[in-house]
Amino acid sequence: MPKSTLKLLDREVVTHVAQTCLCLHTQRAARALARLFDNALRPFGLSNGQFSLLMALNRPEPPTIGELAPFLAMDRTSLTAALKPLERRGLVLIEADKTDRRSRRVRIAPEGVALLEDALPTWRETHARLDAALPEDIPDRLRADLQQVPAVAASVAPRGERQPAE
């Protein structure tokens, strides 16, 4: 059997993509930040995603899964899966909506609030170290710029492509 020759893209193309791809750079940064905060929050039995999810639930009126999913840039199925371990630990309560029995509301439990209170000093300290290690203007500018990305990405998506609601 003859050996097939693999045709590769030109090196210049690969270098250009590696240097300019916003998605690649954002994913790399997100993974590095996720590792940093996962390690910091591990003593509390939380991942950075679980910490953010509990924080998003810390509000007077519990949101529906449909309301919470876009805020966290998640689809409903992924959010439901992410809630299950928190529910098993008694950190969140998932209840049927009183006005629409098909809809589910997610409420942070007192144990979830207590865990956030315990973890918050570690989150703050980790965040302060991260902010201090970056050049002075970067943290605030980066936060402001990243908040604009979901709407911009939705506006440039190919026609017909489904984008999660904000």
Secondary structure, 3 states (H helix, E strand, C coil): CCCCCCCCCCHHHHHHHHHHCHHHHHHHHHHHHHHHHHHHHHHHCCCHHHHHHHHHHCCCCCCEHHHHHHHCCCCHHHHHHHHHHHHHCCCEEEEECCCCCCCEEEEECHHHHHHHHHHHHHHHHHHHHHHHHCCCCHHHHHHHHHHHHHHHHHHHCCCCCCCCCC
